[in-house]
Amino acid sequence: MAKFFNKNYKYAYERHNKVWIKGTVDNHAYTRISTGKEFNKANMNWAEKHWRDEIRRYFDSKKVINTNNNMPTLDEYALESFEQHRASRNFATTNKYKEKYKLHISPILGSYKLNELRVADIRNFHTSLIEKKLSHKYAQDINNIVSGIINDAIENEIIDKNVVVNIRFPKKDKFLSKEREVKPLNLEDVNLLINEAEGQLKNILTFLFFTGTRPGEMIALKWEDIDFKKKTINICRTRQGKTNPNTGQKDLGSTKTGKTRTLDMIPLVSKALLEQQARINSKSDFVFNTQKGEPFKGFDTIRRKWYKLLEQCSINQKVLYLTRHSFASIFLSNGEEADWVSAKMLGHSTMSTTNKYYRKYMEDDTKERGTFLNNNRTKSVRNEE
């Protein structure tokens, strides 16, 4: 029994912002049946009252759909699966899943009916991923999308087993190794770029190079996120990478990790932000804005200026995201603590990512160990022995 709207519900519950029901009818227990209705008090009360009729209706429709002629293909059911999770996934994640499905899954498995997928079909699918020379992790992500779609079909009792989980995914050595070689800018190049930049671009680059924030987090930054007294910056949102087809704009969303991180504001950044505050005339809540005083909805304008600046400084073309890598390499190579760079500033949950890409920039661990044993007190103890 679950409690919603100050009322206990025995048969109705909320899942993915929809009303679902459960219960036993004709000696058969049903635990996950979606009514398709939005989660609100009226629909919850309706489901609690009509749960038995809904289960019978669902059971009758299941008998029809599970005939071979009405069984959906993977392509058909994938659309329904993505829609089911629309409320619980952010827009960017949904788009990535759809792109991967279209490129790698649909051409191989899309035409199969859900109940026709066999072990041999999944193995052929795995072979196609290997032949495309994808990385092991990327291929696993694609495989997990297939498995997730099939799990949704099982939950909705369209089929009763997931053929994907019964097959061991190919080992890592079968796939192309795609370890990214990060080639960041050095401090000399960074200073050159900032000195040559003009107007707001100078403040943008100072902020990016000396905070390690992602470009999407930078254009989503608001003045309310900055505390000049405490010298901290809260990174709690980002501008999504994909354009929302409904609005034609890039939506604001949570950070990549879904968590807020609080950065230390070093003097260079504080100075740039104060200059930015003094130069803007708009009443925008956002720190960085277009020439019209409106928040940036994407990166096109900044990116064009960035590429032009690189050419002006005779530096090979590099993506704007390299500012984040450059921050890590510069601060680590100059002796800043790896934990501060990794967890505090970059927001890495573990040191593994930092070690993977930036280990060579950390100070060599060559100092003599155990020197504390050479102090006077230790010598005294040793002499007494």
Secondary structure, DSSP 4 states (H G I P E B T S, - for coil): -EEETTEEESSEEEETTEEEEEEEETTEEEEEEEEEEESSHHHHHHHHHHHHHHHHHHHHHHHHHTSTTTPPBHHHHHHHHHHHTTTTS-HHHHHHHHHHIIIIIHHHHTTSBGGG--HHHHHHHHHHHHHTT--HHHHHHHHHHHHHHHHHHHHTTS-S--TGGGSPPPPGGGSPP------PPPHHHHHHHHHH--THHHHHHHHHHTT---HHHHHT-BGGGEETTTTEEEE--EEEEEEETTTTEEEEE--TTS--EEEE--HHHHHHHHHHHHH--S--SBSSB-TTS-B-SSSHHHHHHHHHHHHHTT-----TTHHHHHHHHHHHHTT--HHIIIIIII--SSHHHHHHHHGGGSPP--SPS-GGGGSHHHHHHHHH-
